[in-house]
Amino acid sequence: MKLIAIAAVAKNRVIGKNNTLPWHLPEDLAFFKKTTMGAPVLMGRKTWDSINRPLPGRLNVVLTSNPAWAAQAPNSETPRDMVRHPHPIPAEPATRLAMCTGLPEALTWLADCERVYLIGGATLYKQAFEQGLVNELILTEIHQNFEGDAFFPDWPQHQFTEIERTHTPPTKSRAWSFDFVHYQHT
Ligand SMILES: NC(=O)c1ccc[n+]([C@@H]2O[C@H](COP(=O)([O-])OP(=O)(O)OC[C@H]3O[C@@H](n4cnc5c(N)ncnc54)[C@H](OP(=O)(O)O)[C@@H]3O)[C@@H](O)[C@H]2O)c1
């Protein structure tokens, strides 16, 4: 299984403010959707709170220390088969919600998946880098500082090789540029 961290990061490393994204960047949301579609997405409970619904067409795995979380999760768009780990990973891409109470537990459960996207937030990225779990990193590097309260961690750049970069210049309505960058662990 490949663990692929994916994040949008400002020049000053900000990734969030008041549990939401500090910028409006539809191109990034579209890129995120296209990239992750069909694969399991792994997220912290606060990132779940900020999205507040399962991302469609993907197995949404939420990490929380609260074993009773699944019973409380908002379920307006949640399939009725929302269950606690362990349960079989769906063979077909489908909108599903599951929870795990630890990162090793989640990764063991997802071990047979070809790729799993780690979609945040700050605490999850930090743990994954510290534990050397990240195989690939896909960053939307935003060339602008933003105010915020959640930050992308200091990551071991020397252990990664940049394999792709796509630049998008500023527009009339967006003063800053951004790059989609793909890094691979060497
Ligand atoms: N720019 C981006 O690409 C991007 C992506 C994602 C998120 N964000 C932003 O990041 C911010 C959220 O990040 P955050 O760091 O505050 O929160 P987070 O990482 O999303 O969630 C933290 C929570 O996850 C659970 N958790 C974390 N590690 C765990 C572990 N090892 N075992 C069990 N549970 C674990 C805990 O939930 P319990 O408290 O329930 O135990 C913890 O409080 C928001 O502002 C969001 O908008 C930005």
The ligand as a MOL file (V3000), in Angstrom:
LIG
                    3D

  0  0  0     0  0            999 V3000
M  V30 BEGIN CTAB
M  V30 COUNTS 48 52 0 0 0
M  V30 BEGIN ATOM
M  V30 1 N -5.0610 22.8030 3.2870 0
M  V30 2 C -5.3080 21.5020 3.3220 0
M  V30 3 O -4.9700 20.7720 2.3890 0
M  V30 4 C -6.0150 20.9070 4.5030 0
M  V30 5 C -6.3200 19.5440 4.5300 0
M  V30 6 C -6.9610 19.0270 5.6470 0
M  V30 7 C -7.2750 19.8600 6.7100 0
M  V30 8 N -6.9670 21.1710 6.6420 0 CHG=1
M  V30 9 C -7.2360 22.0710 7.7760 0
M  V30 10 O -6.5350 21.5710 8.9120 0
M  V30 11 C -7.2620 21.9230 10.0930 0
M  V30 12 C -7.5380 20.6610 10.8870 0
M  V30 13 O -6.3140 20.0850 11.2940 0
M  V30 14 P -6.0580 19.6830 12.8320 0
M  V30 15 O -4.6300 19.3360 12.9540 0
M  V30 16 O -6.6180 20.7710 13.6970 0 CHG=-1
M  V30 17 O -7.0060 18.4320 13.0470 0
M  V30 18 P -7.0550 16.9680 12.3390 0
M  V30 19 O -5.6780 16.4380 12.1800 0
M  V30 20 O -7.9330 17.0310 11.1520 0
M  V30 21 O -7.8450 16.1470 13.4460 0
M  V30 22 C -7.3000 15.9800 14.7420 0
M  V30 23 C -8.1080 14.9170 15.4350 0
M  V30 24 O -7.9220 13.6630 14.7930 0
M  V30 25 C -7.9230 12.6120 15.7470 0
M  V30 26 N -6.6070 11.9610 15.7310 0
M  V30 27 C -5.4260 12.4770 15.2940 0
M  V30 28 N -4.4550 11.5530 15.4070 0
M  V30 29 C -5.0220 10.4440 15.9160 0
M  V30 30 C -4.5200 9.1690 16.2690 0
M  V30 31 N -3.2360 8.8280 16.0930 0
M  V30 32 N -5.3900 8.2760 16.7960 0
M  V30 33 C -6.6850 8.5630 16.9640 0
M  V30 34 N -7.2180 9.7640 16.6370 0
M  V30 35 C -6.3880 10.6930 16.1280 0
M  V30 36 C -8.2320 13.2760 17.0910 0
M  V30 37 O -9.6540 13.2750 17.1620 0
M  V30 38 P -10.4750 13.2140 18.5630 0
M  V30 39 O -10.2480 14.5720 19.1730 0
M  V30 40 O -11.8810 12.9660 18.1370 0
M  V30 41 O -9.8720 12.1040 19.3480 0
M  V30 42 C -7.7100 14.6820 16.8830 0
M  V30 43 O -8.2930 15.6410 17.7470 0
M  V30 44 C -8.5150 22.6170 9.6130 0
M  V30 45 O -8.3010 24.0280 9.6120 0
M  V30 46 C -8.6730 22.1330 8.1800 0
M  V30 47 O -9.4070 23.0420 7.3800 0
M  V30 48 C -6.3440 21.7120 5.5660 0
M  V30 END ATOM
M  V30 BEGIN BOND
M  V30 1 1 1 2
M  V30 2 2 2 3
M  V30 3 1 2 4
M  V30 4 1 4 5
M  V30 5 2 4 48
M  V30 6 2 5 6
M  V30 7 1 6 7
M  V30 8 2 7 8
M  V30 9 1 8 9
M  V30 10 1 8 48
M  V30 11 1 9 10
M  V30 12 1 9 46
M  V30 13 1 10 11
M  V30 14 1 11 12
M  V30 15 1 11 44
M  V30 16 1 12 13
M  V30 17 1 13 14
M  V30 18 2 14 15
M  V30 19 1 14 16
M  V30 20 1 14 17
M  V30 21 1 17 18
M  V30 22 2 18 19
M  V30 23 1 18 20
M  V30 24 1 18 21
M  V30 25 1 21 22
M  V30 26 1 22 23
M  V30 27 1 23 24
M  V30 28 1 23 42
M  V30 29 1 24 25
M  V30 30 1 25 26
M  V30 31 1 25 36
M  V30 32 1 26 27
M  V30 33 1 26 35
M  V30 34 2 27 28
M  V30 35 1 28 29
M  V30 36 1 29 30
M  V30 37 2 29 35
M  V30 38 1 30 31
M  V30 39 2 30 32
M  V30 40 1 32 33
M  V30 41 2 33 34
M  V30 42 1 34 35
M  V30 43 1 36 37
M  V30 44 1 36 42
M  V30 45 1 37 38
M  V30 46 2 38 39
M  V30 47 1 38 40
M  V30 48 1 38 41
M  V30 49 1 42 43
M  V30 50 1 44 45
M  V30 51 1 44 46
M  V30 52 1 46 47
M  V30 END BOND
M  V30 END CTAB
M  END
